[in-house]
Amino acid sequence: MEKIIKIPCGEIKGTDCRLDGVIAFKGIRYATAGRWEYPTQVTEWEGIYDATSYGNCCYQPRSFYNEEENLKKIFYHNEFRKGESYNYSEDCLFLNVWVPEDATPQSKLPVIVYIHGGGYTGGCGHEKHFDDPIWPTRGVIAVTINYRLGPLGFFCLPELTEEAGHCGNYGLFDQLVAIKWVRDNVAAFGGDKDRITIMGQSAGAMSVQQLCTSPLTDGMFCGAVMSSGCGMGSMLMSTPEKVYPFWSEVMKRLGCLNLEQLRKIPPERLFAEWQKAKGEVKGGVMSTCPVKDGCFVVEGSLPKQMPYIIGSNSHDMAPTILYSLGKKWGKGSLDKRYIYHFDRMLPGDKNGAWHSADLWYWFGTLPRCWRPMEQKDYDLSSRMTTYLCNFAKNGDPNGENQPEWTTQKESKKVMCFGEERTGMRNPSVARLVGIMLTNKSVGE
């Protein structure tokens, strides 16, 4: 089944998906941008836009090798991408929208805009666990986005600052423009532009944190969800001036004397020299992150007053640190912080509740997973997606037939999802310490 609707940009054609009663609009170009240029929002197109297949992903390290031969990354390949194919390009500013097929401009449904993780260097908005979120069957429009990654998304040079007044954070600005595009067009899909929740995991959660503290995003969304990354954003952040030397070295290794030459370098060469420099040049590991540019990221900016869901997993990367940072972020300044802890030991192996494991459950995409999921997994996912969709609708995850989820202002306990019955309690910090000291995180 295909469906054509009219939105402010023009006519657009979507298609059915795995979920009954849901229409998917895939690969919508929300912005354009040249290399190391800030994005320009798409506001119109000619003819009927064909949104029946996914758009390009941003170039990333895995674009240039066979993932199945890289044993260091094989876990996440097998989990989220095995059997799938992806197209990679610098022309990658696309988003995807899933809506109930009976939604109309009068429906005014809440919206969740999801920002993928991947260390700011990998990922896209249509890997297996994101493909066909269950949320529209619960009355919530789903949006996933692509944005620029690695050296394409976070390059910093004095010449770029001279050119635009600031530099870096191109990937964050992509996210910002994607949200603006959603606000400008979502009513035609049946959504409410004033009921947008942003959500992300890992680097996606760190991105959400920056969006929630940026002066450029006031009034653009009404709630946020951060999984396994809240509080990390400021820890990994530097200034453009501190990363200039690293990127200047990359430029030197590429044999470029100016921006014009640098912008013509093939992406495979750019990524190859960037990766070599990361391991050989001081500060390389921290180079491909957001920077305090004084525009998007401003020193001392406080989180916006709105409801938040924040959490992490028991077998996360540094689980005690992520759990502690999530509990502390916004403490004393935010009234509505709903904290969770996920510890379901996923069936199929002995890796536990690893970094990203909860995404299958939040998106309700367990049928796409290779693991021998049990009824308890489907029940847990149903409970988690119900909380999430309630939160998107009301700024409060609570509802009928659900254990009460209290804010941190009301109780210091957190909502625990996993092995025991869903409910409010405190996970064992000693257990988390033991896991951190003895368990090797997947993907390392």
Secondary structure, 3 states (H helix, E strand, C coil): CEEEEEECCEEEEEEECCCCCEEEEEEEECEECCCCCCCEECCCCCCEEECECCCCEECCHHHHCCHHHCHHHHHHHHHHHCCCCCCEECCCCEEEEEEECCCCCCCCEEEEEEECCCCCCCCCCCCCCCCCCCHHHHCCEEEEECCCCHHHHHCCCHHHHHHHCCCCCHHHHHHHHHHHHHHHHHHHHCEEEEEEEEEEECHHHHHHHHHHHCHHHCCCCCEEEEECCCCHHHHCCECHHHHHHHHHHHHHHCCCCCHHHHCCCCHHHHHHHHHHHHHHCCCCCCCCCCECCCCCCCCCCCCCCCCEEEEEECECCCHHHHHHHHHHCCCCCCCCEEEEEECCCCCCCCCCCECCCCHHHHHCCHHHCCCCCCHHHHHHHHHHHHHHHHHHHHCCCCCCCCCCCCCCCCCCCEEEECCCCCEEECCCHHHHHHHHHHCCCCCC
